[in-house]
């Protein structure tokens, strides 16, 4: 891990200074604003420089990016990988002509790839990162579909006054279901079963 503190007339200038010193780009660093600074009277008197702390976890994240590229190569799917780091969240976004092959049915292939990449990023890193592997906006579409499924099933549970168990899904998707229904006083949600067959059960309250 490399860390540097830099200053500038603006936050953007301070960040750019740090990036140049680290010889990297914005999507490979974590940026913490220490002082936003101020312009001062007439832009001079009483002015204060902006200060940022920029951290680069170059080894594990870069290694994971290379590993991800090797997976897609072995699947004979040519992709471009865009990596973004925000705090402790790392997103690898894939784009290409055969992207559907990497997504698979209900995102199962993409979820498996995400699991493998997560292991690489967090192995001996000293920092626990939340890793997302996306493919041309699939995660956003899947999120909306799961929220719709949650609400539709909740309506069914309330009409029939009986519980409904959804299909098995990974923990981060189950969390979407739980969050979508947590404010509904007429139903409750639980998770049941053992991985990888754990599912959300929606019950009448």
N, C-alpha and C positions, 0 to 999 in steps of 0.2 A: 504494500500500500504506500502510495506517495501522497503527501499532503503539503500544501503551500498556502500561505496567507499573502494576499496581494491587495493593493489599493489603487484607486483611480478617481477621477473627477465624478464618475457615475458608476453604478453597479456594473453596467455592461462593460465599461472600460476596465474595471478591476478584474472582472471575469476573463476578459480577453487577455489581459496581462498574465494572469495565472495560467491560462491555456497555452500561451506561447512559451512560458517557462517550463511547463510540463511536457511540451511538444505533443499535445493531444487535442481532441475535439470535445465539444460540449456534451455529446451523447455518451462519453466514456467517463464522466466525472460526476461527483456529488457536490453541489454548491450550497454553502451555508452563508447567509448574509450576516455579518457581524455588526456592521454599521452602515446604514443607508446613506449617510453623509448629508450635507446640505449645501445649497448654492451660496448662501450668504448675501449680504446687501450689495447690489450691483454686480452680483456674481463673483465678488472678490472678498470683501470685508466680512469676517466671521464665517467664511466658508469652511467646510469640513469634508475631507475625502471619504469616499465609500470604501469599506473594507469587507473582503470576502475570504472565506476559507474553502479551498477547493481540494477535494480528495479523489484520488484516482486508484481504483481497485483494478489495476490493469491486468494482472496475471490471470485470476480465476475467470473473470468475465470475458477476457479476450480468448482464453483457452476454451471456454464454453461456446463462444461464437464459432471458433474453428471446428469444434466437435460437432456443433449443429450443422455446419456446412458439410461435414463429412457424412453425416446421416443422410442428408438429402441427396448427396452425390451417389451414395450406395443405393438409394431408391430410384436413381436415374431421373431425378427431378431437379432441373436447374432453377435455383432461386437466388434472389438478392436478400441479404440479411441486414436489417437496420436495427441497431442496438441503442436503447435509451435507458439511462440510469437516473432515477429520481429518488433521492433519499435511499431507502433500503429496498426499493422496487426496481427490478431489472426487466425490461421488456425487449424481446427479440421478435421483430415483425418480419414475416416472410412474404415475398411477392414473387410471382412467376406464372408461366403459362399453364402448368399442370398442378396448380395449388390445391385443387380438390382431392388429389391423391394423398396429400399430406394431412388433410383434414379428416378424411375417413367418415364412416357412418356416425352421426351425432358427435363428431369431434373426437372419436376414440383414438385414432392414429395421432392426432395432434396432442391429445392428453398424454399419450405414452411418450411422445417426443419431449414434451414439457417436463415430465417426470425425470427423464434421463438428463436433460440439461440442468434441471434443478440440482441434481446430485453433483454435477461437475462444478457449478457455481459455488455451492455451499460446502464442498469438501475442503476441510482444513482452512477455510477462509478467515475464521475468527469473527465473522459477521454473518448474521442470519438474514439472507435476502429472500424477498418474495419474488419468485420468478414467473413470468408469463411468456409463453410462446404463442404469438398470434399469427394469423394468416389472412391478410387483406381484409381486416375488419371482422373476421368470423366471431371473435369473442364478444364483440358488441351485439352482433345479431343473435348469438346464442343466449346472451344475457336477456335480451328482450323476449325471446321465445320462452325461456324458463319462467320469467315473470308472468307472461301470459298463461302458461301452463299452471302455475301456482294459483292464480286467481280463478281460472276456470275450474280447477279441481276443488278449490275451496267452496265455490258456489255449489258444486255437486255434493260435497260433504254436508253442507248446510241443508240442502233440499232433502237428502236421503237420511240424514242423521246417522251416518255410518262412516267409519274410517276408510281411507283410501291410501294404499301404498304406491308410490311412484316407482318408476324403473330405477335400478341402481345407477348411481352417478358419483363422480369424485367429490371430495369434501368441499372444494371451492364452488362447485355447482350446487351442492346441497345448501351451502351458506346463502346462495342467492335466493333459493326457495324460502328458507327460514326468514330472511330479511324482508322478503316481499309480503309475508303474511303476519309478521310479528305485531302489527298494529290492529289486526282484526280480532275483536273480543269474542267472536263466536266460534273460533276454531283455535286449535293448538297444533304445533308440529314437533315431531321427534325424529331422531335418526335410529334406524334399526338394522341389525345384521352386522356381519363382519366384512371388512374390506377383502376383495374389491366389489363385494355384492351389497354394500351398505346403501340403504335407501332412505328417503324421507317418507314418513307416515303422517298424513294430515287427519286430525281427529276433530270431532265436534267438541266444543268447550263444555 
